[in-house]
Amino acid sequence: MSIPSPFTATAFVFAGGGTGAVMRYQLGRFMTHWLGPNVVTAFPWATLAANVLGSLAMGLLAGYLARHGSHGESWRLFIGVGLLGGFTTFSSFSLETMLLIERGQPMTAVTYAAVSVLAGVTGLYLGLITMRVVG
């Protein structure tokens, strides 16, 4: 397997991340146009769509790389870390959870999933409260 230099690896992640972030933004615009502003403000459809699509894409990439991984490091960096990282970090979370399950660690997977969601929501709440108090 050809491993890119640190500079090249960073460039792959950078290009993929920018592309993924733009795709995420455009998905939100599309969902608002398609469903209407009232629907997308009542439920986070665009975020749900990004998470599901990103997780599907991560599964396809992981399956492809497992079968054809000898030439996949550049693709993993560009698509898996960069593009899907910019599109949604939920895809990485989903992959890591599934890998724990496949490795025979279902309780670790459940713990990781629960702690990730609870800690993430708690962190967001603490950040909001802090900013409301500060100003």
C-alpha positions in Angstrom: 0.0 0.0 0.0 1.3 3.4 -0.9 1.1 5.8 2.1 1.1 9.5 1.1 3.5 11.9 2.7 2.1 13.9 5.6 1.8 17.0 3.3 -0.1 15.0 0.7 -2.3 13.3 3.3 -3.2 16.7 4.7 -4.0 18.0 1.2 -6.4 15.0 0.6 -8.1 15.7 4.0 -8.3 19.5 3.3 -9.8 19.0 -0.2 -12.2 16.4 0.9 -13.3 18.4 4.0 -14.0 21.5 2.0 -16.0 19.5 -0.5 -17.9 17.7 2.3 -18.8 21.0 4.0 -20.1 22.5 0.8 -22.1 19.4 0.2 -23.6 19.6 3.7 -24.5 23.2 3.2 -26.1 22.5 -0.2 -28.1 19.6 1.2 -29.5 21.9 3.8 -30.5 24.4 1.1 -32.0 21.6 -1.0 -34.0 20.2 1.9 -35.4 23.6 2.8 -36.4 24.2 -0.9 -37.9 20.7 -1.2 -39.8 20.5 2.1 -40.2 24.1 2.9 -38.9 26.3 5.7 -41.7 25.3 8.2 -41.1 21.6 7.8 -37.3 21.8 8.2 -37.5 24.1 11.3 -40.0 21.8 12.9 -37.7 18.8 12.6 -34.0 18.7 11.7 -34.5 16.8 8.4 -31.3 18.1 6.7 -29.1 16.9 9.6 -30.9 13.5 9.7 -30.4 13.2 6.0 -26.7 14.1 6.2 -26.2 11.6 9.0 -27.9 8.8 7.2 -26.3 9.5 3.8 -22.9 10.0 5.4 -23.2 6.7 7.4 -24.3 4.9 4.2 -21.3 6.3 2.3 -18.9 5.4 5.2 -20.2 1.9 5.1 -19.7 1.7 1.3 -16.2 3.1 1.6 -15.3 0.8 4.5 -16.6 -2.2 2.6 -14.7 -1.2 -0.5 -11.5 -0.6 1.3 -11.8 -3.9 3.2 -11.9 -5.7 -0.2 -9.6 -3.5 -2.2 -7.6 -1.8 0.6 -4.1 -2.1 -1.0 -4.6 1.2 -2.9 -7.1 2.8 -0.6 -5.2 5.1 1.8 -5.6 8.2 -0.4 -9.3 7.4 -0.9 -9.7 6.8 2.8 -8.1 10.2 3.6 -10.0 12.1 0.9 -13.5 10.5 1.3 -13.6 9.0 4.8 -11.7 11.6 6.8 -12.1 14.6 4.6 -15.3 14.5 2.6 -17.4 12.6 5.1 -15.8 14.4 8.0 -16.9 17.7 6.5 -20.3 16.3 5.6 -21.0 14.6 8.9 -18.9 13.3 11.7 -21.8 11.0 12.5 -20.5 8.6 9.8 -17.2 8.1 11.7 -19.2 7.6 14.9 -21.3 5.0 13.2 -18.3 3.2 11.7 -16.5 3.1 15.1 -19.6 1.7 16.8 -20.1 -1.0 14.2 -16.4 -1.9 14.3 -16.7 -2.5 18.1 -19.7 -4.7 17.5 -17.9 -6.7 14.8 -14.9 -7.2 17.1 -17.2 -8.8 19.6 -17.4 -5.9 22.0 -21.2 -5.1 21.9 -21.2 -3.6 25.5 -18.3 -1.3 24.6 -20.2 -0.3 21.5 -23.4 0.5 23.5 -21.3 2.4 26.1 -19.5 4.3 23.4 -22.7 5.2 21.7 -24.5 6.3 24.8 -21.6 8.2 26.3 -21.0 10.0 22.9 -24.6 11.1 22.6 -25.1 12.1 26.2 -21.7 13.8 26.5 -22.2 15.6 23.2 -25.6 16.9 24.1 -24.3 17.8 27.6 -21.4 19.6 26.1 -23.6 21.6 23.8 -25.9 22.4 26.7 -23.0 23.6 28.8 -21.7 25.7 26.0 -25.1 27.3 25.5 -25.6 28.0 29.2 -22.1 29.4 29.4 -22.7 31.8 26.5 -26.1 32.8 27.9 -24.5 33.7 31.3 -21.4 35.4 29.8 -23.3 37.5 27.4 
